[in-house]
Amino acid sequence: MIRLRNKPFAALCYRYRSVQEMQKDLQGIANVDDCNAWGLTAEEWREQVTLALKARMAHNVA
């Protein structure tokens, strides 16, 4: 089970973004507005979107 407890941006992505949206996000560069709003580096942004995507895909399969 993937935990999003200490990853608030990942939790937001999990709740409000589709698998397709997150996959598309990960094909480009980090979203500067998201990074600024959530206090994330580009690497942290990518990690959290990836985590949310994995969690969503695991949930959709179960």
VOBA-1610 file (N, C-alpha, C; in pm, whole numbers, padded with zeros to 5 digits, always signed):
BEGIN
Met+00084-00118+00000Met+00000+00000+00000Met+00088+00124+00000Ile+00056+00219-00083Ile+00132+00343-00094Ile+00070+00446+00001Arg+00156+00505+00081Arg+00109+00604+00180Arg+00141+00746+00132Leu+00041+00832+00145Leu+00056+00970+00102Leu+00047+01067+00221Arg+00051+01014+00342Arg+00029+01092+00464Arg+00117+01217+00473Asn+00244+01204+00452Asn+00336+01317+00465Asn+00368+01382+00331Lys+00285+01359+00234Lys+00304+01414+00100Lys+00175+01483+00056Pro+00148+01603+00108Pro+00020+01668+00079Pro-00004+01697-00069Phe+00100+01732-00144Phe+00080+01756-00287Phe+00047+01626-00358Ala+00111+01517-00320Ala+00081+01387-00379Ala-00064+01349-00349Ala-00108+01375-00227Ala-00246+01344-00189Ala-00345+01425-00274Leu-00313+01551-00296Leu-00399+01635-00379Leu-00406+01580-00522Cys-00291+01544-00577Cys-00289+01488-00713Cys-00370+01360-00719Tyr-00354+01275-00619Tyr-00427+01148-00614Tyr-00577+01172-00617Arg-00622+01271-00540Arg-00766+01297-00530Arg-00825+01365-00653Tyr-00748+01457-00713Tyr-00810+01545-00812Tyr-00757+01533-00954Arg-00653+01455-00976Arg-00600+01441-01111Arg-00619+01298-01159Ser-00650+01285-01286Ser-00667+01152-01344Ser-00531+01090-01374Val-00531+00961-01398Val-00409+00891-01438Val-00352+00957-01562Gln-00437+00986-01657Gln-00392+01046-01783Gln-00330+01184-01760Glu-00390+01263-01673Glu-00335+01396-01644Glu-00196+01385-01580Met-00182+01294-01485Met-00053+01278-01419Met+00053+01224-01515Gln+00014+01131-01601Gln+00109+01080-01699Gln+00155+01191-01791Lys+00063+01275-01833Lys+00098+01388-01920Lys+00188+01486-01846Asp+00156+01514-01719Asp+00239+01604-01639Asp+00383+01556-01633Leu+00402+01427-01616Leu+00535+01371-01600Leu+00616+01369-01729Gln+00552+01390-01842Gln+00623+01394-01970Gln+00695+01527-01989Gly+00650+01630-01918Gly+00708+01763-01933Gly+00793+01799-01812Ile+00818+01928-01800Ile+00895+01978-01687Ile+00800+02003-01570Ala+00858+02019-01452Ala+00778+02044-01332Ala+00695+02171-01349Asn+00575+02169-01296Asn+00487+02285-01303Asn+00536+02389-01203Val+00581+02502-01253Val+00638+02607-01170Val+00536+02660-01069Asp+00412+02676-01113Asp+00308+02726-01022Asp+00285+02630-00906Asp+00279+02499-00935Asp+00265+02399-00829Asp+00384+02406-00734Cys+00503+02412-00789Cys+00625+02415-00707Cys+00624+02536-00614Asn+00589+02652-00666Asn+00585+02773-00584Asn+00477+02765-00477Ala+00359+02719-00515Ala+00247+02712-00421Ala+00271+02612-00309Trp+00339+02502-00340Trp+00358+02395-00242Trp+00499+02393-00182Gly+00584+02485-00224Gly+00719+02491-00170Gly+00803+02370-00207Leu+00787+02323-00331Leu+00857+02204-00377Leu+00966+02240-00478Thr+01071+02159-00479Thr+01168+02169-00588Thr+01110+02092-00706Ala+01170+02106-00822Ala+01124+02032-00939Ala+01134+01882-00914Glu+01239+01839-00848Glu+01256+01696-00817Glu+01149+01647-00721Glu+01120+01724-00617Glu+01015+01686-00522Glu+00879+01682-00591Trp+00852+01778-00679Trp+00727+01779-00754Trp+00711+01650-00833Arg+00818+01614-00907Arg+00815+01493-00989Arg+00795+01368-00902Glu+00863+01361-00789Glu+00850+01247-00698Glu+00707+01234-00647Gln+00646+01347-00611Gln+00511+01341-00556Gln+00406+01309-00662Val+00423+01362-00782Val+00330+01326-00890Val+00344+01177-00922Thr+00466+01128-00926Thr+00491+00986-00953Thr+00428+00900-00845Leu+00444+00938-00720Leu+00386+00863-00609Leu+00233+00860-00620Ala+00174+00975-00649Ala+00029+00982-00664Ala-00019+00895-00780Leu+00055+00897-00889Leu+00020+00815-01005Leu+00025+00667-00970Lys+00130+00625-00903Lys+00142+00484-00862Lys+00027+00444-00769Ala-00006+00532-00676Ala-00115+00503-00583Ala-00248+00492-00657Arg-00273+00585-00749Arg-00398+00583-00825Arg-00408+00457-00911Met-00298+00420-00976Met-00299+00302-01061Met-00319+00175-00977Ala-00259+00170-00859Ala-00278+00055-00770Ala-00423+00048-00723His-00483+00162-00695His-00622+00167-00651His-00717+00126-00762Asn-00688+00169-00885Asn-00773+00135-00998Asn-00769-00013-01031Val-00658-00079-01000Val-00643-00222-01030Val-00713-00307-00925Ala-00708-00261-00800Ala-00763-00340-00688Ala-00913-00352-00697
//
